[in-house]
Structure formats: C-alpha cells, structure tokens
Amino acid sequence: MTNTTDSPTEPPALDGALLLPGDDGFDAACTGYQLAVSHRPGCIVAASSAEDVRAAVTYAAARGLPVTARVSGHGHTAPLDGGVLVDLRWLSGVDLDPAQHTARIGGGATWQHVLDTASPHGLAPLSGSSPHVGAVPYTLGGGIGLLGRRYGYAADHVRALEVVTADGVLRQVTASSEDEPERELFRALRGGGAGGCIVTAMEIDLVEVSEVHGGSLYVDVAEAGDVLDRWRRWTEEVPDTVTSGVAMLVFPDVPGVPDELRGRQVAQLQLCVAEEGDAAQVDRLREMVPAVRDTVRTRPFAESGALFDEPDRPHAYRSRTAMVRALDPGALTRLPATVGPAAPVMCVAGLRHLGGAFARPPRVASAVGHREAAYLMSVLSPVTPTSEATDEEVAALHADVLAPFGPDTLGAHLSFAFGRQADADVRSAFTPPTADRLVRLRQRLDPRGTIPANHTISPR
C-alpha cells in the first residue's frame, strides 16, 4: 500500500469540502477523544453526503491509497499515515419514524443526536454511557448499553445499513438483501466492525423508554474492602431491567474534587434501572454498601450521559478487556490493591454486568461473540502525553490485573479495547468460525486493504 502526504491531484468533486495540510480545521480533524495517536492523512474529505464518501473511496482505491473514516468515539487504533481521511461528522442527521419506533441515523451522528430527536416521542436508542460517542461505530462493535440487560446488544436491533465498499459501490444491506454476499456483510457488520467498508447510514429499532432510575453510588474502599463482592452478589439477584457496572479509581487530593472523594480509592457503582417499579433494587444495594456519595435518581433518558458520570475531555490512554463467565471472589478481593494507590501507573478497572438479554440469541445471526459471558472486565490507563506512563509499563500492569480472572475468561471485547491489541486477543473476541468468516469476507470485499479495520483479525 502506497502512503503519501502530498496534496492530491485531480481531487474528487464533492458536496462537502476537501481539506489539505495547513488548511483551517485540518489538524483538529486528525485527532479526537484519543490523543495517544493521530491520523496523518494526505487529505481530508469533510463529507456531507454518501456520494462524497463514495467519491473519496473511489479516489483512494484508484491510487492505491488507504482511506478510513473519522466519526466520534473513544479511540482509533489504526491511524492513517498518508491516504484519505473521510470526516463523517457532518453526516449527523436523524430521521425518526415514531409510529414504527425506528430511526435512520447518519454515519457521523452521535448518540446525543439520536437522544435529542427520539426523547420527545418517549423513545430511546440502545445507547451507551457516553452519549458523545458515534452511534454507528458503537453499534458495529456490538453495543453494550445502559438498557442492555433489558433489550440486548445494540447490534441486534439494526434493521439496515448503507455502506460504501472498497470498490466504491454504495450499497443498502439488510438481512433480506437479494445477494447473499450483502446478507453476509449485514451479519458481519453487526458486532464485527467495519473493515472493508465505510457506513454512511444505519436504521435501528428504538424502545419505549422515556425515564430511567439511575446514577452512581460511590464507596470508599477503605471502609468496604469487599465492595466488589457485595456488588457481585447483588447482581446475581437483580431482574433484567437493571443494568450496572463498577469503576475502581483513585481520586487525586486536589481542589475541585468533591470533598467526600478527594484522595480516596473509590468503587463507583454505576446503575441504570429501566422500569421505575424496580427502583427498590437500588435501595437494596444501598443497604449493602456504605456510600459516601449518592447521585441516583429518576431522570429523563435524554440525560443518560450523567448516569455513569464518565469523563468527556480528550486524553491519551490504553486498555485491555476480558469477557468472563463468572467473577471469582478471590480475584475480586485482590483487585483493589492491584489497581490502588500503590499501582506502578494509574489505572481504572471496570466491570459491567451482562447476562439477561445480552445472553439471548438475535433473530438474525450477527458477529457478536461470547453471549454466555456474565461480566465484562476492562482496565484502562493514561499514557503519554496525558501521563508519563509508557505503553510498556501500562501493558505490564494490565496483564497483572487481568491474570487472576484468566481461568474464567472467554475472550476480549474490542469496543472497550483501546490501543493496539495482541493478535490473539483480537481473534478471541469472536468464536473461531466467526473470526474465520470475517477474515474471508474482508479479503473478498477489500483484497488490497484499502479500508483497514480498526482491529485486524489475523488469519489462522
């Protein structure tokens, strides 16, 4: 594959704009929420139509250049070095059909765009805890959302996808597409990522949810060292309407941090109850843990970004994940010390409760793996330039954090895996037959690797 940083000759005709190095907005479009790496394309196509995307892919393919999309999310793993970057952020329209409970979403729309459009009608998407994330890439990775135990993976609720494949053809792919290769592409995109094509629009189901009961209970680990096991025991008894997680983090002792959290290692129990009648489940958890801060209340789902109170400022970070069939109590007991103040580099350990509708098979087959997993575990650390930690130091700590959970690990989950992952970890995110099908499909769609995947699955 030829790389170039030269200005393009004979640029494609566009409805949007073509940006070259030095143009206003060029450098900003090369970065995003993830600051550890940056795209360095030869040009940027600020697409305002699907035809712009098709023209950009055709232009790149004819010249042997790589092309990839920039949306909005928590991290790109395969940055461009030369080639064409397609900025989809202007393809952010949301067309709602309230009667059918569906929405057609532009390839650059964030979940907040969808929430703002659907909420006035009492409808909600199966969005995640960070509404500034792009709706399409989130869904293509599977989509572990706030309503997931009630309704399942977001990928299971995709009705149609509009894509530009590496041959420059704009396609509408559904479960009932006339051509078997397009039906296979539909199955693969839902949970398998988008290597070999760029998604310009997506049609999804919405659910009737206008309000949720949720927020966070913050527990000082010094006061309840077994808080993780208490949460685990609570999750074993909650109904499918309750989705929850935990973030283990150390708050700095600096001004601006709430006094009750300042300088403490905290377990942040993150909660979302889809039906008001089950709000008593939170009261039961309150009785089990000594919370020093409590933000749980009933609120509109349009404000769901406040539930897990996740950071929204760009920074540099790396992470690894593990889908586990169970949480070993002994491993949970050791976890606070491994990720606490004495850890060699700063890190945040995360747990998400799965099961419920996550475990149910979809009506149409998809690439989502490890539906039998009961929990998702992740560990994330800032790296340079956000912190002084190196990739090597972070990788060593993350291996130590995940090691005790190894006997129960089924594989990785790539939506929460930031930074280059080991080949074995990427493949482990899927069943072996699914991984093989994804490799064959991408080789057939894009034999020259014109549109690289964020995480590349290596052939066996």
Buried (B, 14 or more C-beta within 10 A) or exposed (E): EEBBEEEBEEBBEBEBBBBBBEEEEBBEBBBBBBBBBEBBBBBBBBBBBBBBBBBBBBBBBEBEBBBBBBBBBBBBBBBBBBBBBBBBBBBBBBEBEBEEBBBBBBBBBBBBBBBEBBBEBBBBBBBBBBBBBBBBBBBBBBBBBBBBBBBBBBBBBBBBBBBBBBBBEBBEBBBEBEEEBBBBBBBBBBBBBBBBBBBBBBBBBBBEBBBBBBBBBBBBBEEBBBBBBBBBEBBEEBBBBBBBBBBBBBBEEEEEEEEEBEEBBBBBBBBBBBBEEBBEBBEEBBEBBEBBBEBBEEBEBBEBBBBBBBEEEEBBBBBBBBBBBBBBEEBBBEBBEBBBEEBEBBBBBBBBBBBBBBBBEBEBBBBBBBBEBBBBBBBBBBBEEBBEBEBEBBBEBBEBBBBBBEEBBBBBBBBBBBBBBEEEBBBBBBBEEBBBBBBEBBEEBBEEBBBBBBBBBEEE
